[in-house]
Amino acid sequence: MKTQSKIELKPLFVERMKELLGKEFESYLEILEVPPVRSFRCNTLKISPENLKKRLENNGWKISQPWKEHEEVMVVESQLKPGELGNSLEHLLGYYYIQELASMLPVLVLKPEKNQLVLDLCASPGSKTTQMSSFMENTGTIIANEISLGRIRILATNLERCGVSNVIITKKEGSAFCKRLERQNVQFDKILLDAPCSGEGTIRSSQKTPVMWNINTVKILSNMQKNLVSSAISILKKGGELVYSTCTHSPEENEEIVDYVLKNFPNIKIQKILLPIQSKLGIQKWQDKEYLEDVKFSCRVYPHVANTEGFYIAKFKKIK
């Protein structure tokens, strides 16, 4: 098994992860030394999974499809030259999108449908936006919002490469954007809030993450996430669904947000989630805080359990 260089973790981060994982902490440390699998998603707007697999196998690649119900999800099992996955003709043509396995899960949970009105509140770089467009077969409308102009350029480039034509890009701070839409009486069938987070789950693919990690950032982001999810709920249709996701393990950014929603919005109910990988239930207690029992219906994806990056997913429905 390939390994990568030793990752230095800050003492407070280690202490928190030990508290979260208990006896599993050593397994977690071990998987951090192993590079993540090379996964990508077939862009069904341009090519079928069957034809893409044939093309890539003709290039000498060994391809597996780990999730039977999602043939578009693929993993390269063979050795590739450095940069080959991103420099292939098929990638340049937009036949596939390089995306970590856990990053694909929020859209699989949200299940946007043809002809719906969908909001991707924090959209760049576009991995989940393009995935939703594939689900919707380029019908309906996706509003893809992003606050950073530089990240909007990346988003626009990815949408163009993938042949996406049902997306409108907007540039606005998320909460302010939702309030503006609320004033205009715009309501969405589905909303994806893949929230800005501390990124604790991305250590395997980014060794900058443990260097940049800071407990104060976690607390600041938690407040921002509560504002974002509150604003998004206000523009969700009755009967509509919202998926909240992060790529972090921090309960302040995960279960605390779900607990906040369930306590403050009586018309919002959490939904049970079925994932194609192993995951754990949301926790109900963290340090001096206890969360509502239904918070357990959210999902924690851990690297040592699923051999992916770390992720957190919760699905809500606005009841009629």
C-alpha positions in Angstrom: 0.0 0.0 0.0 1.3 3.4 -1.0 2.0 5.9 1.8 2.5 9.6 1.9 4.8 11.7 4.1 4.1 11.9 7.8 1.4 14.4 8.7 1.9 16.7 11.7 -1.4 17.4 13.6 -1.9 20.1 16.1 -2.3 18.9 19.8 -5.8 20.3 20.2 -6.9 18.7 17.0 -5.5 15.4 18.1 -7.3 15.7 21.5 -10.6 16.5 19.8 -10.4 13.6 17.3 -9.5 11.2 20.2 -12.6 12.3 22.0 -14.7 11.8 18.8 -13.2 8.4 17.8 -12.1 6.7 21.0 -10.5 3.3 20.2 -10.7 4.0 16.4 -8.3 7.0 16.6 -5.2 4.8 15.7 -7.0 3.5 12.6 -7.8 7.1 11.7 -4.2 8.1 12.0 -3.1 5.2 9.8 -5.4 6.0 6.9 -4.2 9.6 6.9 -0.8 8.3 5.7 -2.4 6.6 2.7 -3.2 8.7 -0.4 -6.9 8.8 -1.3 -8.3 6.6 -4.2 -8.3 8.2 -7.6 -12.0 8.7 -8.2 -14.0 10.5 -10.8 -17.5 10.8 -12.1 -18.7 10.2 -15.6 -20.4 13.2 -17.1 -23.5 11.6 -18.4 -24.4 14.9 -20.2 -21.7 14.0 -22.8 -21.1 10.2 -22.6 -22.5 7.0 -21.0 -20.6 5.3 -18.2 -20.3 2.2 -20.5 -18.6 4.1 -23.3 -16.4 6.1 -21.1 -15.1 3.0 -19.3 -14.4 1.4 -22.7 -12.4 4.5 -23.9 -10.3 4.6 -20.7 -9.7 0.9 -20.7 -8.5 1.2 -24.3 -6.0 3.8 -22.9 -4.6 1.0 -20.7 -6.4 2.2 -17.5 -8.0 -0.4 -15.1 -11.4 1.0 -14.0 -13.7 -0.1 -11.3 -17.2 1.0 -10.5 -17.5 0.7 -6.7 -21.2 1.6 -6.3 -23.5 -0.7 -8.3 -26.5 1.7 -8.3 -24.3 4.6 -9.5 -22.4 3.4 -12.6 -21.2 6.9 -13.3 -18.9 6.7 -10.2 -15.5 5.3 -11.2 -12.0 4.6 -9.7 -8.7 4.1 -11.4 -7.1 1.0 -10.0 -4.0 1.0 -12.3 -0.8 3.1 -12.0 -1.0 6.4 -13.8 1.7 9.0 -14.7 1.7 12.1 -12.5 -1.0 14.4 -13.8 -2.4 11.9 -16.3 -5.9 11.8 -14.8 -6.3 15.6 -15.3 -4.5 15.8 -18.6 -6.3 13.0 -20.6 -8.3 13.9 -23.7 -11.4 12.5 -22.0 -11.0 14.9 -19.1 -10.3 17.9 -21.4 -13.5 17.1 -23.4 -15.5 17.0 -20.2 -16.3 13.3 -20.3 -15.5 13.0 -16.7 -15.1 15.2 -13.6 -12.4 14.4 -11.0 -14.2 14.2 -7.7 -13.5 12.6 -4.4 -15.9 9.8 -3.6 -17.3 11.4 -0.4 -17.8 14.7 -2.2 -20.3 12.9 -4.5 -22.6 11.9 -1.7 -24.5 15.1 -0.9 -26.0 15.2 -4.4 -26.9 11.5 -4.3 -28.8 12.2 -1.1 -30.5 15.4 -2.5 -31.6 13.7 -5.7 -32.5 16.7 -7.8 -35.0 15.9 -10.5 -35.7 17.0 -14.1 -37.4 20.4 -14.5 -36.9 21.4 -10.8 -35.7 24.8 -9.5 -32.5 24.1 -7.5 -30.2 26.3 -5.5 -26.5 25.5 -5.0 -25.7 28.2 -2.4 -21.9 27.8 -2.2 -21.2 26.4 -5.6 -17.5 26.7 -6.6 -15.6 24.8 -8.0 -18.7 23.2 -9.5 -18.2 19.5 -8.7 -21.7 19.2 -7.2 -23.3 21.7 -9.6 -22.2 19.6 -12.6 -23.3 16.5 -10.8 -26.8 18.0 -10.2 -27.0 19.1 -13.8 -26.4 15.5 -14.9 -29.1 14.3 -12.5 -31.5 16.8 -14.1 -30.4 16.0 -17.7 -29.7 19.8 -18.3 -33.4 20.6 -17.6 -35.0 22.9 -15.1 -32.8 25.6 -13.5 -29.9 25.5 -11.1 -28.9 28.8 -9.4 -25.2 28.4 -8.6 -24.1 31.1 -6.1 -20.6 32.0 -5.2 -19.1 35.0 -3.3 -15.6 35.0 -4.8 -15.0 36.2 -8.3 -11.9 34.1 -8.6 -13.8 31.0 -7.7 -16.6 32.0 -10.0 -14.1 31.8 -12.9 -13.3 28.2 -11.9 -17.0 27.4 -11.6 -17.8 28.9 -15.1 -14.9 27.0 -16.7 -16.0 23.6 -15.2 -19.6 24.2 -16.3 -18.5 25.0 -19.8 -16.2 22.0 -20.0 -19.0 19.7 -18.9 -21.6 21.1 -21.3 -23.9 22.3 -18.6 -26.6 24.7 -19.9 -29.2 24.8 -17.1 -27.2 26.9 -14.6 -27.3 30.6 -13.8 -24.3 31.8 -11.9 -24.8 34.5 -9.2 -22.2 36.4 -7.0 -23.5 37.3 -3.6 -22.9 36.5 0.1 -25.1 33.5 0.7 -27.4 34.8 3.5 -27.9 38.2 1.8 -28.7 36.4 -1.5 -31.3 34.2 0.2 -32.9 37.3 1.8 -33.1 39.0 -1.6 -34.7 35.9 -3.1 -37.2 35.7 -0.2 -38.2 39.4 -0.9 -38.9 38.4 -4.5 -40.9 35.4 -3.4 -38.6 32.9 -5.1 -38.8 29.3 -3.7 -36.8 26.3 -4.5 -37.7 22.6 -4.9 -34.2 21.5 -3.7 -31.3 23.3 -2.0 -27.7 22.2 -1.6 -25.8 23.9 1.2 -22.3 22.5 0.9 -21.1 24.9 3.6 -17.7 26.6 3.9 -16.0 24.7 6.7 -12.7 24.0 8.5 -12.0 21.1 6.1 -10.8 18.6 8.7 -11.9 15.8 6.4 -9.5 16.7 3.6 -6.2 15.9 5.3 -5.5 12.9 3.1 -5.5 15.1 -0.1 -4.3 18.4 1.4 -1.5 18.6 3.9 -2.1 22.3 4.2 -5.3 21.5 6.1 -3.7 20.5 9.5 -1.3 23.5 9.2 -4.2 26.0 8.7 -6.5 24.3 11.3 -7.6 26.7 14.1 -10.3 26.3 16.8 -11.3 29.9 16.5 -12.0 29.4 12.8 -14.2 26.4 13.7 -16.3 28.7 16.0 -16.5 31.5 13.5 -17.6 29.1 10.8 -20.2 27.5 13.0 -22.0 30.9 13.4 -21.7 31.6 9.6 -23.2 28.1 8.9 -26.2 28.8 11.1 -26.9 32.0 9.3 -26.6 30.3 5.9 -28.9 27.4 6.7 -31.5 29.7 8.4 -31.5 31.9 5.3 -31.8 28.9 2.9 -34.7 27.4 4.8 -36.7 30.6 4.2 -36.6 30.1 0.4 -37.3 26.3 0.5 -40.8 25.3 -0.8 -43.2 23.4 1.4 -42.4 19.8 0.7 -39.0 20.8 -0.6 -35.7 19.3 0.6 -32.4 20.8 1.7 -29.1 18.9 2.1 -26.5 20.4 4.5 -23.0 19.0 4.1 -19.4 19.8 5.1 -16.0 18.2 4.7 -15.2 18.5 8.4 -15.5 16.3 11.5 -16.1 19.2 13.9 -19.4 18.8 15.8 -19.6 22.6 16.1 -20.0 22.7 12.3 -22.1 19.6 11.9 -24.4 18.3 14.6 -24.6 21.7 16.3 -26.0 23.1 13.0 -28.6 20.3 12.7 -29.6 20.7 16.4 -30.0 24.4 15.8 -32.2 23.9 12.8 -34.4 21.3 14.5 -34.8 23.5 17.6 -35.6 26.8 15.7 -37.6 25.6 12.7 -40.6 23.5 13.7 -41.6 23.0 10.1 -38.3 21.4 9.2 -37.9 17.6 9.8 -34.6 15.7 9.4 -34.8 12.7 7.0 -33.0 9.3 7.2 -30.2 8.9 4.7 -29.0 5.8 2.9 -25.4 6.0 1.5 -23.6 3.6 -0.8 -20.7 3.5 1.7 -20.2 2.7 5.4 -20.9 5.7 7.7 -21.7 6.5 11.3 -24.7 8.2 12.9 -24.5 11.8 14.0 -23.4 12.1 17.6 -25.8 13.3 20.3 -23.3 14.7 22.8 -20.2 16.7 22.4 -18.3 18.1 25.4 -20.8 20.1 27.5 -23.5 20.1 24.8 -26.3 17.6 24.2 -28.2 17.5 20.9 -31.7 16.4 20.1 -32.2 12.7 19.5 -33.1 13.1 15.8 -29.6 14.5 15.1 -28.5 10.9 14.9 -30.2 10.6 11.5 -27.4 12.7 10.0 -24.3 10.8 8.7 -20.6 11.0 9.5 -18.3 9.7 6.9 -14.8 8.8 8.3 -11.7 8.1 6.2 -10.8 5.0 8.2 -14.3 3.6 7.8 -15.1 4.3 4.2 -11.6 4.8 2.7 -12.7 8.3 1.5 -12.2 11.8 2.7 -14.1 12.8 5.8 -17.6 14.2 5.2 -20.9 15.1 7.1 -24.4 15.0 5.5 -27.8 15.9 6.8 -31.1 16.0 4.8 -34.1 18.2 5.8 -37.6 18.4 4.5 -40.0 21.4 4.9 -43.3 19.8 6.0 -46.6 21.1 4.6 
